Structure formats: structure tokens, C-alpha cells
Amino acid sequence: MNYEAVIGLEVHVQVKTNSKVFTRVAAGYGQPPNTLTDPVVLALPGTLPVMNKAALDAIIKAGLMLGCEIAPVCKWDRKNYFYPDSPKNYQISQYDQPICVGGSVEIELPGAARNVMGEHRRVPLARIHLEEDVGKLNHFATESLVDYNRAGTPLMEIVSDPAMHSAEEAYAYLTSLRATMIYGGISDCDMEKGQLRCDANISIRPVGETKLGTKVELKNLNSISFVRDGIAHEIKRQVAVLERGGALVQETRDYDGQAGTSQSLRSKEMAHDYRYFPDPDLMPVKVDDAWKSRIKGECPELPFAKQRRFFETYQLPYTLTSVLVWDRELADYFESAVKIVGTGKAQAVGNWIVNDLLRELGQAHVGVTETKVSPAHLAELVELIDAGAILSSGAKEIFIEMFATSDAPSAIADRKGLRAAATDSGELEQWCRDAIAANAKAVAEFKAGKDSAINALKGPVMKASKGKADPKLVDATLRRLLAS
Amino acid sequence: MATDLFYKTIAELGCLLETKAISSAELTQAVIARTKAVDGKIKAFNSFDEADALAQAGASDRRRAAGDARGILDGIPIGLKDVISAAGQPLTASSRMLANFVSPYDATVTARLKGAGAVIWGRLNCDEFAMGSSTENSAFGPTANPWDFSRVPGGSSGGSSAALAAGEAIATLGSDTGGSIRQPAALCGVLGLKPTYGLVSRYGLIAFASSLDQIGPLTRTAEDAAIMLGAIAGHDPLDSTSFKTDLPDYRAEATTRRGPWRLGIPKEYFGAGLDPEVNAAVEQAIAFYRGHGCEIKEVSLPHTQYCLDTYYIIATAEASSNLARYDGIRYGHRSKDATDALDIYFKSRAEGFGAEVKRRIILGTYVLSSGYYDAFYLRAQKVRTLIRQDFLNAYKEVDALLTPTSPMPAFKIGEKSDPLALYLCDIYTIGVNLAGLPALSVPCGFTGGGLPIGLQLIGRPFDEANLLAMAHTYEQAHGWSRRCPVL
């Protein structure tokens, strides 16, 4: 029998705020244990939560970016359960009235080849709500220690509809969602730091069946590729169980990404009763239209919208856009340079960024915002090449020097003697005329349609210029003279 | 007796301090000496820190000598119920669970009293986690009523009312979730004010039921209550449920407003179970107000019969969640026998909490459980809205309501062993908490056996100034508030 997988993802994203979600103490990562705490974080007797408005701003922004309805009132509930990483033994969360409802994440499925754009679709969202993160348990041989630094960090839970059908689709969803959150400045989404965490709900059903099968929740998918591998593994496991005549049980399974295996954590019967009820310590907060429109004004263009605009405005090929648009700073860098040189040279700018700048940045382990190559200098380089003012063969050398020194390309060309000679004078044209006059055979062949015959004319010109003529300019000049 | 420093009012002592007739050190010494002399019988205090109090008093005297006195409360010893945090002092909630806990921070009310120069004095006994009406639920033993040591002082703020009645503090703070300031005030012959929900910050108050809890003063007079309220009231950025509102000069309003007011008598508050002597005293108080020119009108609060059920659903639900943090992991009692995390929870909570606290946690857990939430918690919230509406409807016709505070005067320690019988002590006070209204209890007489009786005045939201003025007007014509027990 053929089976179809049905997948929904629950993604937790830590919101990047200065302070924690219900108190003033700083939020952060990598500090000595239990230093990012205060009486509220530790749930000392008598303490009360007070909402951090910046966290609410951030989730409203996330919701607006993803096309969610924003609830008119932000209401808080308590989710009650005992665990040592949870200082109050309840988590402040949003139960029946999430702040964001609906919306969708646009995704791109893998294309036929790397340089071919894949199919786009939208994965509908059920909801996004805000809650507080818990602390971290560290287990040792005879004891366990708790670090509450993470406790109280604002955390968004983004719940998709069960609307994905393959591991690749889930992977594409997570990639797009992650990029969107980073774009909005909502989170750095570093999975190693736990800033983005993912659980998957997976079921399978015979193709054509509309009823959902028995759901298994897969936890501990702590990298984007583990999400893909874990889901693929779970689908296979479920198919195998059904094919040998077994029955699936509703359960939570833990995925071990290193081993590529999963094991049952708990079954449905062991599920918690969280005893949700409205948190009486926190007043509901009204979110009016003025608030929403203020946040709306802060929402950036999303990656796929940017990609469509890059196609239309700059006529960039897919391969360039698919690199440029996923990094907001890189795309901004690109557009700053293009603004100077004009859209006609956009592709040249894009090529320099994707081929050379990213290579150098990668080797130097720095981000685009830290590069010494300003968009204006890159624009200047592209214009110098275009005008034939520097040797195209020397351009790479100039760029590497620009990356190292932050000097202007023209200054580097002068310093290194890489300026193209005879660009404005009549010298180049004269050398070309001489070459044409001296090589009648090649001229005849070229005029008869053998394009490569032109190369025989270039050698003498380069020789006459002592190698300093720009090959592109030589080519163009020869063609012009031969055509007249 | 009223000539003793420790039985004077804040208003009187403020004058004596201002004119330097006495020093705060002398006053504080007098209160300490009195406490040492009588608290063996009263047991109002869970602990006190003599050196700390004298240091505060010394600081107050130095401020005054330098001309930097901070106002009428500067140098006045004020006791705190042991559910209100003071930095560096024990905070036990009268529970084994927190028997060794010292709080590292000040509650907002504590910080404000310190800011006004008050001498923070002692940790006052109460029912464990403020759950009870007699202070018998304290893990550290019951407090005695200064008017009759065999009787309870009321509760849960029984230490706060008894200490004040016995001259062991000049004023105290209590907390009131279902009557826990007003009922012990009535039973000990002092004034107790439960402010409008949201008027006083709850930051630093150990939560029992968050939507009902409110800190308030216990004092000898309405004027003193007005002084205390003026010091502690007002918006606090650390408590989202605290209200942003302009505050009147409570003391000035309380001592100058003379009415007359339109007063409502809710007929549901004078039914079966009301002690005849209490009834008679309240009737006389009503007659006084009528004689003062007040219009007296019978009103109805038709949902009164549902108050007790509604209260015990909402209060226990919130408590079950609020008390989850006492788990033996970060602070508080941890069982020595525990072997793992789950075991720490079970054993520490089994050992740390008393029977009444456990009873309410279990009840609250039950009413919030999946499948029961709608039938209990959600329905109780709807009834709560109706109860509040009853009061607001009454306020279309009257300015305040007049009722007994407690259906009976102080009862014997150990007399009410059935929890339900104790819950009935609160029938006249819990509606006020459910509706979030201000109310106070002012002494209005004594039984033939010499036990104090309290009159309850219930006001409109944020109308504390009128309630205090009504109580002040009553006090001016009666001597009940000046009576002191013989110890």
C-alpha cells in the first residue's frame, strides 16, 4: 500500500530582548550559571511577573510578517506542571487566545537541479503564542544541578497546521521560517544555543484517505538536518509498523540524531493535565490598530518577496537570487552597490558578491556587515572594469586587496600598476588597425564566419600594449573595426 | 492604660515625636518591652529582631535631629504579617515549608513604609499561607485573643490584630483574601481596612489567591488607617494588577468629611447564624448613622448565597498553582529522605504543608482539572461577575453598605474543628473580595462577656476616603476604640 505522511511542526523561537519576558533581569546566553536571575526568575515567595513590552512587540511583528491575525487582546494563562527547570512549577503561556492566529509560511521545495527554482507553496499556520522559557538541568553521576539563566527568556511557539507531507517539505518550512525570524530581527535562531527548537507531529495514512492517522510527536530535533532526518526516519518506521500488520500508538518519541534512531518517551496515557487557567497576576493587554500599524512599519520585506523583486528589477538569475535574498544584510549590501552602478550592472555586482565577497568572508569568518569592502568600492570596481579602465585579469587581485585593506579599487590599481593602458587615447585603436592590416588571412576567415579567427588578431595587440590592454576592450575594438 | 506609649495612636505619637517629647528609640523600646512582657501569653509574633528595630529607630531619631524627618510615620514601629517580605528578615507564612527562609528583598509596601521612616517591627503569626479564620492553622501554634486567651484572635491575620490589641505594635499590616484583615480586627477590637483590589501593590506578599489578595492596615483608629493607607497605596510597576489612579489625602479626607451618607443594609447579611449580640451592636451602629442624618435603606445582594462556593473554587484554584513553587528545589523545606526529584516534591510538600493548605491545594487542583474546569472554575468566574454586579447595583442607590464583620465574636481555640464551620466565619467578608471592593471593620461594641464586635463598612471601588470618614465619624461618638484588654 502507498502511504502519505502528514506532518505538523511546533517550533520554539527565543525572542531576542534585552531583559526577560516577565522581569527586568537581563536575558542572555553563555553566562556563568544562575547569574541571570532575580527574585522573580527564581520564583521567590511574593514575586510577581510584569510583561516585557518588547517581547510582545516582537511576536506581533512575527505575526504580521507571516500574515497572522493579531488578537485584539493579549491574554496570559498558566500551564501547571512540576519540573525542576520550571521555577514556579507553572509556565506563563497563552492557551485559548494566542496572540497570533492563522497566517502561513511560504516555502520553496527542492528544484529539479541546483540552479532551477523549485515549486513554491504556503504552509498554513495554526497559531503563534508567547510564553517563558525554562531553565536547564545538568545531570551528574549522583546529582543534578539547575541553571535558571535561560528561565524566563521570551519564547514564541509557532504551530503549523498538519499540512506537510515530506521531510524535505518540513526542512524547507523550517529554513524559511528561520530566515524570516532572522530577517525580522526577532531571533538569531541559533539552534546550537537553543534559540530555535523543533518538535514534529507525524502520522501516516493510505494515499487518498482523508482521516488523520495516529500521531507521534518527535522531540529533540536539535538541528535543521536532524529535523529532516528524524522525520524521514519516523515515516519509515511508521510504514514498517503498519506493513508488518502492527498498530501505531499515540506517543512522544525522542530522536537521537547521531545514532539516527528514536525511542518512546511516553504514551498518551501519561500525558499531562496542565490545568490551564488565566494568570491572575497579569492583566490582559489591549493591542489596538495604532500599535499594529507601528509594528507593521517595522516589518522588513520577506526573502521570497525580495527574490521576486530581484528577478523583476535586476533580471538576476535564480542562482544569484537564491544566495543573495536569504541574508538580509547581503541583499542590502547588493542593493546599495547596485544603486550606484545602475540596474544594468546588477548582475556583475551580484557575481562579485556571490563568487568573491562570500568566498573571502567565509575564509575570514566574518559577516558582510564587518567587511572592509564598502558597497561603494565594489560599485567602483564594477564600473572600472566596465569602462575598461583596469585589466579584467587584474580585477581579482584588486578585489582581494580591497578586502584586506579597505582601499578604493582605483588607488589599488594605481599602486599595483593594474590600470589598463590606452583606453582613452587612440593608441589601442591604432594597435588594432595595425593588427588587422598585418593579418589579412585571419581577417578573411573572420569575415567568412569563423569567429575564433579574431583571436589571431588579439595577440599582436596585446603584445604591442605590453600586456596592459584590457582583453575585453581589445575584443570590442577589433569587432567594431572589422564590422565597419 | 491608654496613657502607655504602646497604646497610643500613630496620630498621637507622631505629635510626640515631632515635638521631640519622645524619641523613636524610647517608643520602640517601650514596644519591645511590652512585647517581651505579654507575647508569652499572646504569641502574636513568629519572630522579632530587636537589634534591627532599635537600629531603625536610631536612624529615625538621627533624621529627626538633622531636620530630615520624613513625616508622621517616621519612627513608628509597625508589625508585618509573616506573609509580607522584608529584606533580611524571615518570611515563613507560618509554615514549616518556609520555617528557615529569609527573604532577600522588600515587598513594595515594606519599601514604602521604610521610605516613610517607619520602624519595621517583627514577623506576625497567621494561618499557614493565610488560609484560615482563626490563626490556628499556623505551623508555629495558635495566637491568643488578648481579650480572652482561651479564644482565637480571628484570622488569617490574627497575629496582626492580636499584637495591635495587646500593644505590641502601633499599627500592623495584614492581608485579606476573604476577610483576613477585617475578621481578626473585629475579633480583637481594632480597625482593619481591606483596600480596593489593585490599590495596594501585592509585590512581596506571599500569594494565596492572586485575584483576591490585598494588603491593608490594622490600626487603632480610622485616622491611623488613613495615614497607613496613604503610605502604602498607589501604582507599583512591579505589580501589573496595581492600579494607576490619583490618590486623595486619605488622612485629611477621613478626618474632615462628615457625610451624611446614604447607607445600605443588605438584608442577606442579617440572616440565620448571626449572633444576637453582634446583631444588636450593629443595629445600634445603624441607629447612630441614622441619627447622624444618614439615609438608611435596605438593599439586596441576591447572589450572596453563592459567595462561599464561588470563593472556595476561585481561591483554591489560584492557591493550588501559587503554592506549586514550594517544592524543596530552590529554597524552603526539603525532605531529608528524598531520593530523586519527584521524591523531593512528594516528601517535601507532604512534610512542609499543614492539613488545611493540603486540603485547599487538592480542592484547587481538582477544580482546574481537565473535564471539571468548565463546571467549576469557569462557572465560578461567571458567578463572581454577578456578585460584583450585585454590589454595583446597590451603589446606584447608596454610598456604602453596613453589615456585621463576623457572624460571631471570638470563639474558643479548638472549638471549630470542622473546616466547613470555619469557612462560615467569612460569609460577610468574602463577597467584598470577590467583587474587589474596599471594606473596613471598625469596633462597634462588646458582648456581655467582654468580647469585641466589629461593624463592616463596604464602599465603592477606590472610595476608601469615604469609608474611613464614616468610621472616623462613628469613632468620634463612641469609646470602643479606646478600650484596651487587661493583660
Interface residues (C-beta under 8 A of the other chain):
Chain A: P39 L42 A43 L44 P45 G46 T47 L48 P49 V50 M51 R78 N80 F82 Y83 P84 P87 K88 N89 Y90 S144 V146 D273 R275 Y276 F277 P280 D281 L282 M283
Chain B: V83 I84 S85 L91 A93 L98 F101 S103 P104 Y105 A107 R202 Y203 G204 L205 I206 A207 A209 S210 S211 P237 L238 D239 S240 T241 A317 E318 S320 S321 A324 R325 Y326 D327 I329 R330 Y331 A341 Y345 T365 L368 S369 S370 Y373 Y377
